[in-house]
Amino acid sequence: MENQISSRFTIGNFRYPSGAVPTNSNINFNIQVPRYYGLKEVFLVCIKDEDNHYDYLRMNWKGIESGRDVFEVSMEVKNQGLLWYYFQLKSLDHVTYVGKDVDGIIETEVEPPSWQITIYDEAFKTPDWIKGGIFYHIFVDRFAKVGSTPVKNHIVMRNDWNGVPIYAPNKQGEVMNNDFFGGNLKGIISKLDYLHSLGITCLYLSPIFEAYSNHKYDTGDYTKIDPMFGTLEDFHELCEQGKQRGIRILLDGVFNHTGSDSVYFNKKATYNSVGAYQSENSEYYHWFKFLKYPDKYESWWGIDTLPAIQEDNPSYIEFITGEHGIGRRWLKEGASGWRLDVADELPDDFLERFRSAVKNINEDALIVGEVWEDASYKIAYGKRRHYFYGQQLDSVMNYPFMNAIIRFIRYGDAENLDVVVTSIVQNYPDAVVHCLMNMIGTHDTRRILTSLGGKELANATKEEKSLTVMTPEERVKGILLLKLASLLQMTLPGVPCVYYGDEVGMEGYEDPFNRRCYPWGNEDKELLNWYKKLGCIRKKLSVFKEGSYKTIYAEEKVFIFQRVTEKEKVVVGVNRSDKPFAMDVVQLYEDVLHNEKVTNEYIIQPNACCFLVHS
């Protein structure tokens, strides 16, 4: 397959292997140029990201193909990092450049944008157990409850399971996040059979450690399960019962900040400890950065209930990553890995030490980072990040896929979805691609049903958002679109992550309206059966573990792609246009959504999809 520029300049598949490559690899480059260019020399220009050093590799003329001069060069890459490249074409009196463009390739007379090569440690590997599986993201207080809940002095205990979470500030202008509905670990245990029926293989739990708030991102004590969620014994039972059903547990690690109401800071003197706020002699004092002691200190996004940690502090590093540290401790208790909150704000050294600690206990432990952009070339706080070279993360939350899927399903932008998916697959090591956390909604975003079918309400107040529900017509449309979005989520490279209740049609705008309680007894059964069917199909096919990816068609509101292994081939398509789309079929396929054989041609109806399997 070739990309063309103005029908006169052609570059074939000019890099092999494509995608990210391991250290000590040879990469072959090939460029085909029209003969009338009269070229004297062609150079591959490589730029090392680390020091911005330029290398000019003269390409060798290899002959003529289809009326074009063919130039080639081979290069060995030894060190991990990012490498950027483009081509320089020299004739007797002219110099032009060929580089990356939004649509593929650009020819220009100035230095062009470059293509990226990610070079990772050849020893880098990621856990196989998550590949081909399905995550399920649970906001613990709102999923399910069994038994009574211990009541703390500061909380508001709700008895209206289907009620709207409190969103208004108190008289002091503070949003307290202290209303609880009683969801707990025993509640999750009671629903494991339900989760198993969805094909779930890993539960990603919002923070479960002791903390003041209902969301628990203000950690009070990393060593204890919050009593409102249960006990250590409950956690052990969850891990054991889950294991019996092939379901593992991923914990949420909030290591960039703690709560001001914590063992470590102890601003309210709640804990029987000498916190950093109470004394400059506290063993935790140097974990935090005080600007004017004790009331002015660095905090996460300026929220004073979330004092920021100095992650380069030796005592803190030892506490989290040491031999008896938190990273190892909870794996020993039964967890199978960690999701790292705001990974952008965790230093390289901290991430490397954390990975070393976790993998030392269990090399199959999974480490997923919260990163909202393409994590392969992410710059945070003026510094290039090194997540995927082999010493830090296994994977990330795949927000680029989420945003592109929503944009395609709601507005029909197939071209953008192709660009985003292809870019991620090219930029990330395969080991990362196959364990990406592919969500289409989280506790930080609107519910996916609302994103696809609800009113935009971009500038609405929280009160307006709390009162706005989808009309029957909006729900019908939203559920149709959610079926299409979830099909993409379940079949694109990576591991789908279902946010609790999305599978039964929960709706809601941003926090806290996306954190309502799961509607047990009021599920949308049609949508639920759709999710179960997708989960069942996914579980049967090995192609979703490590199958290659290729976009087949991405135009005019139609997106079609394939996943392939030596034994299986899957073709998935979504048509968001108002016209039927005819697709030629050259092999015998099974339409697994309708249990029919397909040959010669398949028609994807308007606002419909196909899921074809050849084996």
VMD Tcl script that draws the C-alpha trace (Angstrom):
set ca {
  {0.00 0.00 0.00}
  {1.41 3.40 -0.94}
  {0.84 6.97 0.20}
  {0.84 9.58 -2.57}
  {1.62 13.28 -2.77}
  {0.04 15.14 -5.71}
  {0.21 11.84 -7.64}
  {3.85 12.58 -8.53}
  {5.81 11.63 -5.45}
  {5.52 8.20 -3.91}
  {6.91 6.74 -0.73}
  {6.20 3.10 -0.09}
  {6.33 1.27 3.23}
  {9.64 2.99 3.81}
  {10.58 1.68 7.24}
  {10.92 -1.94 8.27}
  {10.23 -2.94 10.91}
  {7.56 -0.32 11.50}
  {6.45 0.80 14.94}
  {8.53 0.90 18.10}
  {11.68 -1.25 18.04}
  {13.88 -2.87 20.71}
  {17.47 -1.86 21.33}
  {20.09 -3.52 19.12}
  {17.74 -3.58 16.13}
  {18.42 -2.95 12.47}
  {15.97 -0.67 10.68}
  {15.77 -0.55 6.89}
  {14.58 2.62 5.14}
  {13.35 2.87 1.55}
  {12.24 5.90 -0.46}
  {11.05 5.99 -4.08}
  {11.43 9.25 -5.99}
  {10.26 10.23 -9.52}
  {13.17 10.04 -11.96}
  {12.66 13.60 -13.24}
  {13.80 14.93 -9.86}
  {17.36 14.45 -11.14}
  {18.64 13.66 -7.68}
  {22.31 13.81 -6.83}
  {22.02 12.61 -3.23}
  {19.34 11.42 -0.80}
  {19.87 11.51 2.95}
  {18.03 10.01 5.86}
  {18.17 12.71 8.55}
  {18.01 11.30 12.10}
  {17.66 13.44 15.21}
  {18.38 12.05 18.66}
  {15.77 13.33 21.05}
  {18.08 13.25 24.05}
  {20.56 15.84 22.78}
  {19.03 17.04 19.49}
  {22.02 15.64 17.60}
  {21.57 15.34 13.80}
  {22.98 12.45 11.76}
  {22.87 12.52 7.95}
  {22.93 9.00 6.50}
  {23.50 8.89 2.76}
  {21.04 6.51 1.13}
  {22.16 4.05 -1.55}
  {20.59 3.94 -5.01}
  {19.18 0.46 -5.53}
  {17.65 0.70 -8.98}
  {14.43 1.70 -10.71}
  {10.95 0.52 -9.77}
  {7.81 1.63 -11.65}
  {9.66 4.58 -13.11}
  {11.05 5.76 -9.79}
  {14.52 5.78 -8.32}
  {14.76 3.61 -5.24}
  {17.07 4.62 -2.40}
  {17.76 2.51 0.68}
  {19.79 2.59 3.86}
  {20.03 0.42 6.96}
  {20.67 1.70 10.46}
  {21.37 -0.06 13.75}
  {19.86 1.41 16.90}
  {21.60 0.52 20.13}
  {20.27 2.83 22.84}
  {16.75 3.31 24.15}
  {15.05 6.64 23.61}
  {13.24 8.57 20.90}
  {14.62 9.06 17.42}
  {13.12 11.45 14.86}
  {13.69 11.27 11.11}
  {12.86 12.75 7.71}
  {14.39 12.66 4.22}
  {16.57 15.24 2.46}
  {16.60 15.20 -1.35}
  {19.43 17.01 -3.18}
  {19.61 17.76 -6.88}
  {22.30 19.91 -8.54}
  {20.53 23.17 -7.71}
  {17.77 22.35 -5.28}
  {17.13 20.81 -1.86}
  {13.74 19.50 -0.74}
  {12.59 17.59 2.30}
  {10.05 14.85 2.88}
  {8.50 14.50 6.32}
  {5.41 13.70 8.33}
  {2.08 15.41 7.68}
  {-1.33 15.10 9.29}
  {-2.48 13.15 6.24}
  {0.71 11.11 5.98}
  {3.51 12.81 4.00}
  {4.57 16.35 3.17}
  {7.14 17.66 0.68}
  {8.62 21.02 1.60}
  {11.63 23.30 1.06}
  {12.21 23.80 4.79}
  {12.93 21.31 7.52}
  {9.69 19.29 7.89}
  {7.99 17.66 10.86}
  {9.63 14.32 11.66}
  {8.47 10.77 12.05}
  {9.03 9.17 15.45}
  {10.77 5.93 16.37}
  {10.44 4.69 19.93}
  {13.39 2.51 20.95}
  {12.84 0.44 24.08}
  {14.92 -1.98 26.13}
  {15.00 -5.35 24.35}
  {14.35 -7.02 27.73}
  {11.08 -5.09 28.24}
  {8.04 -7.28 28.68}
  {4.57 -6.83 30.13}
  {2.22 -9.25 31.92}
  {0.52 -11.70 29.58}
  {-2.42 -12.37 31.90}
  {-4.15 -9.06 31.14}
  {-3.84 -9.35 27.34}
  {-7.12 -10.31 25.75}
  {-8.97 -9.63 29.02}
  {-11.36 -6.93 30.21}
  {-10.94 -4.36 33.01}
  {-13.88 -3.19 35.11}
  {-13.47 0.13 36.91}
  {-15.33 0.38 40.24}
  {-15.90 3.50 42.32}
  {-16.17 1.49 45.52}
  {-18.70 3.57 47.50}
  {-21.20 3.47 44.63}
  {-21.11 -0.08 43.22}
  {-22.70 -2.48 45.69}
  {-23.12 -2.84 49.46}
  {-23.54 -5.78 51.80}
  {-24.06 -5.37 55.55}
  {-23.79 -2.24 57.64}
  {-21.20 0.50 57.27}
  {-19.22 1.97 60.19}
  {-20.14 5.62 60.55}
  {-17.47 8.27 61.09}
  {-18.18 11.61 62.74}
  {-17.59 13.73 59.67}
  {-19.65 11.82 57.10}
  {-23.14 12.16 55.72}
  {-24.54 8.65 55.40}
  {-27.06 8.40 52.58}
  {-30.00 6.00 52.58}
  {-31.17 6.89 49.06}
  {-29.09 4.57 46.88}
  {-30.37 6.16 43.68}
  {-29.95 9.74 44.92}
  {-27.79 12.47 43.38}
  {-24.40 12.86 45.11}
  {-23.99 16.12 46.98}
  {-22.31 18.66 44.73}
  {-22.99 22.04 46.32}
  {-20.38 23.71 48.57}
  {-21.14 24.22 52.27}
  {-21.52 27.63 53.97}
  {-17.73 28.00 53.97}
  {-17.63 27.47 50.20}
  {-16.07 24.01 50.46}
  {-17.14 20.90 48.55}
  {-16.74 18.29 51.25}
  {-17.05 15.01 49.29}
  {-18.22 13.43 52.52}
  {-21.54 11.86 51.52}
  {-21.41 8.07 51.42}
  {-23.85 5.52 50.02}
  {-22.29 2.47 51.68}
  {-20.68 0.56 48.84}
  {-17.99 -1.79 50.13}
  {-15.71 -4.72 49.40}
  {-18.30 -7.26 50.51}
  {-20.66 -5.70 48.01}
  {-18.13 -6.27 45.24}
  {-17.62 -9.86 46.39}
  {-21.37 -10.43 46.14}
  {-21.32 -9.35 42.49}
  {-18.32 -11.37 41.29}
  {-20.53 -13.83 39.43}
  {-22.17 -10.92 37.62}
  {-18.75 -9.51 36.72}
  {-17.62 -12.93 35.52}
  {-20.67 -13.08 33.23}
  {-19.40 -9.90 31.54}
  {-16.05 -11.55 30.82}
  {-14.21 -9.34 33.33}
  {-10.66 -10.47 34.16}
  {-9.41 -7.54 36.26}
  {-11.13 -5.15 38.67}
  {-9.60 -1.69 38.81}
  {-10.74 -0.27 42.15}
  {-10.77 3.40 43.04}
  {-8.58 3.98 46.12}
  {-9.52 1.73 49.03}
  {-7.10 3.03 51.64}
  {-8.26 4.97 54.68}
  {-9.13 8.57 53.79}
  {-11.54 11.36 54.66}
  {-13.44 11.66 51.36}
  {-15.79 9.36 49.47}
  {-13.37 9.23 46.50}
  {-10.33 8.39 48.69}
  {-7.82 10.27 46.55}
  {-6.82 12.08 49.75}
  {-5.03 9.14 51.36}
  {-5.05 9.13 55.15}
  {-3.14 5.90 55.75}
  {-1.61 3.78 53.00}
  {-1.34 0.80 55.31}
  {-5.05 0.36 56.06}
  {-8.25 -0.46 54.21}
  {-10.80 2.26 54.90}
  {-13.19 0.87 57.55}
  {-16.15 2.11 55.52}
  {-15.10 -0.24 52.72}
  {-14.27 -3.19 54.93}
  {-11.36 -5.00 56.50}
  {-8.11 -6.59 55.42}
  {-9.91 -9.93 55.66}
  {-12.54 -8.63 53.22}
  {-9.78 -7.66 50.82}
  {-8.21 -11.10 51.09}
  {-11.57 -12.69 50.37}
  {-12.13 -10.43 47.35}
  {-8.75 -11.41 45.93}
  {-9.34 -15.11 46.59}
  {-12.92 -15.20 45.33}
  {-11.90 -13.21 42.30}
  {-9.02 -15.57 41.59}
  {-11.42 -18.50 41.55}
  {-13.29 -16.75 38.73}
  {-10.22 -15.62 36.83}
  {-10.55 -12.04 38.08}
  {-7.58 -10.10 39.47}
  {-7.43 -6.87 41.46}
  {-5.69 -3.65 40.38}
  {-5.24 -1.05 43.12}
  {-5.21 2.72 42.70}
  {-1.96 4.19 44.01}
  {-2.12 7.91 44.84}
  {1.54 8.69 45.51}
  {1.79 12.30 44.33}
  {-0.12 13.72 47.28}
  {-1.80 12.67 50.51}
  {-4.75 14.05 52.37}
  {-4.25 16.96 54.75}
  {-6.23 14.78 57.16}
  {-3.71 11.95 57.24}
  {-1.18 10.19 59.41}
  {1.51 12.04 57.49}
  {0.19 15.62 57.51}
  {-2.44 15.43 60.27}
  {-3.80 18.94 59.86}
  {-6.94 18.17 61.86}
  {-5.08 16.13 64.50}
  {-7.33 13.19 63.66}
  {-4.53 10.66 63.89}
  {-2.40 9.63 66.82}
  {0.77 10.78 65.10}
  {2.94 13.85 64.86}
  {2.20 15.00 61.33}
  {4.16 17.44 59.21}
  {1.58 20.15 59.86}
  {1.99 19.80 63.62}
  {5.75 19.91 63.99}
  {8.84 20.63 61.96}
  {10.39 17.75 63.88}
  {7.85 15.29 62.46}
  {9.36 12.33 60.67}
  {7.09 13.31 57.75}
  {8.00 17.00 57.64}
  {10.38 16.69 54.71}
  {7.81 14.75 52.68}
  {6.08 18.08 52.03}
  {7.17 21.53 50.88}
  {6.08 24.39 53.12}
  {6.17 27.89 51.72}
  {5.28 29.47 55.05}
  {4.96 27.03 57.92}
  {2.48 25.61 58.71}
  {-0.47 26.97 56.71}
  {1.07 27.67 53.32}
  {2.33 24.62 51.47}
  {2.45 23.15 47.99}
  {-0.64 21.15 47.12}
  {-2.07 19.34 44.13}
  {-3.65 21.92 41.80}
  {-3.83 24.33 44.73}
  {-6.31 22.17 46.67}
  {-5.20 22.58 50.28}
  {-6.73 19.27 51.37}
  {-4.24 17.53 49.04}
  {-0.71 18.52 50.15}
  {1.82 17.54 47.49}
  {4.49 14.98 48.25}
  {8.19 15.56 47.53}
  {8.70 12.24 45.74}
  {12.49 12.61 45.76}
  {12.57 12.52 49.56}
  {14.59 9.41 50.57}
  {12.28 8.59 53.48}
  {9.20 8.71 51.26}
  {10.84 6.71 48.48}
  {11.72 4.02 51.02}
  {8.19 4.09 52.45}
  {6.63 3.41 49.03}
  {9.31 1.43 47.17}
  {11.44 -0.12 49.90}
  {11.64 -3.78 50.85}
  {8.72 -3.35 53.23}
  {7.13 -0.52 51.26}
  {3.57 0.04 50.15}
  {4.21 -1.06 46.56}
  {5.21 -4.55 47.65}
  {3.00 -4.77 50.71}
  {-0.34 -4.84 48.91}
  {0.88 -7.31 46.30}
  {1.71 -9.64 49.16}
  {-1.85 -9.13 50.43}
  {-3.27 -10.33 47.11}
  {-3.35 -7.47 44.59}
  {-2.06 -8.08 41.05}
  {-0.86 -4.58 40.26}
  {-1.19 -0.83 40.51}
  {-2.77 2.01 38.59}
  {-0.68 5.11 39.31}
  {-2.64 8.33 39.74}
  {-1.26 11.42 37.93}
  {1.79 9.53 36.66}
  {2.96 12.72 34.91}
  {3.79 14.17 38.31}
  {5.85 11.21 39.51}
  {9.60 11.61 38.78}
  {11.48 9.13 36.61}
  {13.56 7.91 39.54}
  {10.45 7.26 41.62}
  {8.76 5.32 38.80}
  {11.88 3.27 38.18}
  {12.26 2.39 41.84}
  {8.56 1.58 42.07}
  {8.74 -0.77 39.09}
  {11.82 -2.47 40.48}
  {10.12 -3.00 43.84}
  {6.87 -4.31 42.38}
  {8.47 -6.60 39.81}
  {10.83 -7.95 42.47}
  {7.82 -9.32 44.32}
  {5.89 -10.41 41.23}
  {7.26 -9.96 37.72}
  {3.69 -10.41 36.46}
  {2.38 -7.46 38.45}
  {0.78 -4.84 36.20}
  {1.68 -1.12 36.38}
  {-0.69 1.27 34.58}
  {-0.14 5.03 34.60}
  {-2.68 7.82 34.33}
  {-1.54 9.80 31.28}
  {-4.04 11.74 29.18}
  {-2.00 12.18 25.99}
  {0.24 10.06 23.76}
  {2.59 8.85 26.49}
  {5.44 7.90 24.16}
  {6.55 11.50 23.59}
  {4.88 13.17 26.58}
  {6.58 16.26 28.01}
  {5.59 17.09 31.59}
  {6.93 20.07 33.47}
  {9.41 20.76 30.67}
  {10.89 17.26 30.64}
  {10.48 14.38 28.22}
  {9.04 11.34 29.99}
  {10.44 7.81 29.64}
  {7.44 5.64 30.45}
  {7.87 2.95 27.80}
  {11.57 2.22 27.55}
  {11.23 -0.73 29.91}
  {12.04 0.67 33.36}
  {8.79 2.41 34.36}
  {5.24 1.61 33.23}
  {3.67 -1.40 31.56}
  {0.79 0.57 30.17}
  {-1.33 3.72 30.44}
  {-4.96 4.76 30.50}
  {-5.70 5.25 26.81}
  {-7.43 8.64 26.70}
  {-6.43 9.28 23.04}
  {-8.54 6.26 21.96}
  {-11.43 7.38 24.18}
  {-11.55 10.87 22.75}
  {-11.20 9.66 19.17}
  {-13.93 7.03 19.56}
  {-16.33 9.60 21.01}
  {-15.51 12.08 18.23}
  {-16.13 9.43 15.57}
  {-19.29 7.95 17.04}
  {-20.90 11.29 17.88}
  {-19.72 13.33 14.88}
  {-18.54 10.80 12.28}
  {-14.85 11.76 12.16}
  {-13.40 8.48 10.90}
  {-10.21 10.10 9.61}
  {-9.25 11.34 13.07}
  {-9.87 7.93 14.62}
  {-7.57 6.36 12.04}
  {-4.81 8.92 12.72}
  {-5.04 8.44 16.50}
  {-5.15 4.63 16.52}
  {-2.42 4.25 13.91}
  {-0.20 6.75 15.73}
  {-0.53 4.99 19.09}
  {0.11 1.57 17.53}
  {3.20 2.97 15.80}
  {4.56 4.92 18.76}
  {4.06 2.38 21.57}
  {5.97 -0.90 21.95}
  {3.79 -3.92 21.13}
  {4.15 -5.07 24.73}
  {2.46 -1.82 25.81}
  {-0.16 -1.76 23.06}
  {-1.57 -5.13 24.03}
  {-2.20 -4.14 27.66}
  {-3.45 -0.57 27.16}
  {-6.38 0.37 29.40}
  {-8.98 1.30 26.78}
  {-11.78 3.11 28.56}
  {-14.51 5.28 27.04}
  {-15.53 6.83 30.35}
  {-14.04 7.22 33.82}
  {-14.71 8.80 37.21}
  {-13.12 11.98 35.77}
  {-15.25 12.26 32.61}
  {-18.88 12.33 31.59}
  {-20.67 9.01 31.39}
  {-20.20 7.60 27.91}
  {-23.96 7.45 27.29}
  {-24.21 11.17 28.05}
  {-21.13 11.93 25.93}
  {-22.68 10.21 22.92}
  {-26.37 11.04 23.18}
  {-26.90 13.72 25.81}
  {-26.97 17.49 25.60}
  {-23.55 19.12 25.48}
  {-24.04 21.55 28.42}
  {-20.42 22.69 28.16}
  {-21.05 25.94 30.04}
  {-23.86 24.77 32.30}
  {-23.76 25.09 36.08}
  {-23.51 22.04 38.30}
  {-27.11 22.55 39.33}
  {-28.20 22.42 35.69}
  {-26.16 19.27 35.15}
  {-27.63 17.66 38.26}
  {-31.17 18.23 36.95}
  {-30.56 17.26 33.34}
  {-31.48 13.75 32.30}
  {-31.69 12.33 28.81}
  {-35.07 12.35 27.09}
  {-36.44 8.97 25.93}
  {-35.43 9.91 22.39}
  {-31.92 10.84 23.49}
  {-31.53 7.56 25.37}
  {-32.63 5.50 22.38}
  {-30.09 7.29 20.19}
  {-27.43 7.17 22.91}
  {-27.77 3.43 23.45}
  {-27.53 2.80 19.71}
  {-24.34 4.85 19.58}
  {-22.97 3.25 22.73}
  {-23.28 -0.17 21.12}
  {-21.12 1.07 18.26}
  {-18.60 2.71 20.60}
  {-18.34 -0.35 22.84}
  {-17.73 -2.57 19.81}
  {-14.71 -0.44 18.92}
  {-13.59 -0.39 22.55}
  {-13.78 -4.19 22.75}
  {-11.89 -4.86 19.52}
  {-9.23 -2.19 19.01}
  {-5.69 -3.01 20.25}
  {-5.47 -3.04 24.04}
  {-7.74 -4.11 26.88}
  {-11.23 -2.57 27.23}
  {-12.07 -1.02 30.59}
  {-15.77 -0.80 31.44}
  {-16.65 1.94 33.93}
  {-19.16 0.43 36.34}
  {-22.74 0.89 35.13}
  {-21.89 1.95 31.58}
  {-22.95 -1.52 30.52}
  {-26.48 -0.93 31.82}
  {-27.02 2.62 30.57}
  {-26.00 4.87 33.44}
  {-25.85 8.53 32.47}
  {-24.46 11.70 34.02}
  {-22.18 14.65 33.51}
  {-18.81 15.22 35.20}
  {-17.96 14.58 38.86}
  {-19.97 13.87 40.92}
  {-22.83 13.06 38.52}
  {-20.76 10.36 36.82}
  {-20.40 8.68 40.23}
  {-23.99 7.74 41.00}
  {-24.76 4.33 42.44}
  {-25.12 1.30 40.21}
  {-28.86 0.87 39.44}
  {-29.38 -2.69 40.61}
  {-32.81 -3.85 39.46}
  {-33.16 -1.04 36.91}
  {-30.59 -2.08 34.33}
  {-31.07 -1.63 30.61}
  {-31.18 -5.34 29.81}
  {-30.77 -4.93 26.06}
  {-27.54 -2.99 26.51}
  {-26.34 -5.39 29.21}
  {-26.88 -8.37 26.91}
  {-24.89 -6.56 24.21}
  {-21.92 -6.14 26.56}
  {-22.16 -9.78 27.64}
  {-22.17 -10.89 24.03}
  {-19.11 -8.80 23.18}
  {-17.33 -10.09 26.27}
  {-18.10 -13.68 25.34}
  {-16.88 -13.25 21.75}
  {-13.73 -11.47 22.89}
  {-12.90 -14.25 25.32}
  {-13.07 -16.90 22.59}
  {-10.70 -15.18 20.16}
  {-6.93 -15.14 20.67}
  {-6.58 -12.36 18.08}
  {-7.44 -9.82 20.79}
  {-4.43 -10.81 22.87}
  {-1.69 -9.82 20.46}
  {-3.17 -9.59 16.97}
  {-1.71 -7.04 14.57}
  {-3.74 -3.97 13.60}
  {-4.45 -2.33 10.24}
  {-6.97 0.32 9.19}
  {-8.82 -0.83 6.07}
  {-11.05 2.19 5.46}
  {-11.52 5.51 7.24}
  {-13.52 7.96 5.16}
  {-17.01 9.45 4.85}
  {-18.02 8.51 8.40}
  {-17.07 4.85 7.91}
  {-14.30 3.17 9.89}
  {-13.16 -0.40 9.20}
  {-10.12 -2.22 10.54}
  {-8.70 -5.70 10.90}
  {-6.88 -7.66 13.60}
  {-4.79 -10.61 12.45}
  {-2.79 -13.52 13.84}
  {-1.49 -16.59 12.01}
  {-4.70 -18.45 12.87}
  {-7.40 -15.77 13.04}
  {-8.54 -12.65 11.23}
  {-11.20 -10.27 12.44}
  {-12.76 -7.40 10.50}
  {-14.68 -4.77 12.46}
  {-16.55 -1.90 10.88}
  {-18.81 0.95 11.95}
  {-20.89 3.04 9.57}
  {-21.92 6.42 11.01}
  {-23.15 7.76 7.68}
  {-26.75 7.83 6.44}
  {-25.97 5.52 3.52}
  {-25.35 1.76 3.33}
  {-21.69 0.85 2.86}
  {-20.81 -2.14 0.67}
  {-17.68 -4.06 1.60}
  {-16.11 -6.71 -0.63}
  {-15.40 -9.99 1.14}
  {-12.80 -12.29 -0.43}
  {-12.73 -14.99 2.24}
  {-15.35 -16.94 4.15}
  {-16.25 -15.07 7.34}
  {-18.70 -15.57 10.15}
  {-20.83 -12.62 11.19}
  {-20.59 -13.28 14.92}
  {-23.22 -10.70 15.83}
  {-25.86 -12.50 13.75}
  {-24.38 -16.03 13.52}
  {-24.36 -15.99 9.71}
  {-21.83 -16.97 7.06}
  {-20.55 -14.14 4.86}
  {-19.06 -14.37 1.36}
  {-18.57 -11.96 -1.56}
  {-20.11 -8.82 -0.04}
  {-21.25 -7.38 3.27}
  {-23.48 -4.34 3.61}
  {-22.98 -2.21 6.73}
  {-26.26 -0.39 7.17}
  {-26.39 3.28 8.25}
  {-25.52 3.68 11.95}
  {-24.71 0.00 12.20}
  {-21.67 -2.23 12.49}
  {-20.09 -5.50 11.46}
  {-17.99 -8.01 13.38}
  {-16.61 -10.64 11.01}
  {-14.34 -13.54 11.98}
  {-12.24 -15.74 9.69}
  {-10.38 -18.68 11.17}
}
mol new
graphics top color blue
foreach p $ca { graphics top sphere $p radius 0.5 }
foreach p [lrange $ca 0 end-1] q [lrange $ca 1 end] { graphics top cylinder $p $q radius 0.2 }
display resetview
